[in-house]
């Protein structure tokens, strides 16, 4: 006579193991995002803001030149 389920850890233990593994993987993913992705995005965002700032300055200068002297 065969027994079902097969001998070994119970389904509850298996579920706990899976949950623990998922929690570990989520922590690892969050750490990767914090260590690698966030600094890169921050750096690229700063560069983009500086570029945009320069573009806006140039546009304002161009508008000033086209309006001529004030007064």
Helices and strands as residue ranges (DSSP letters): H 11-32, I 33-37, H 38-67
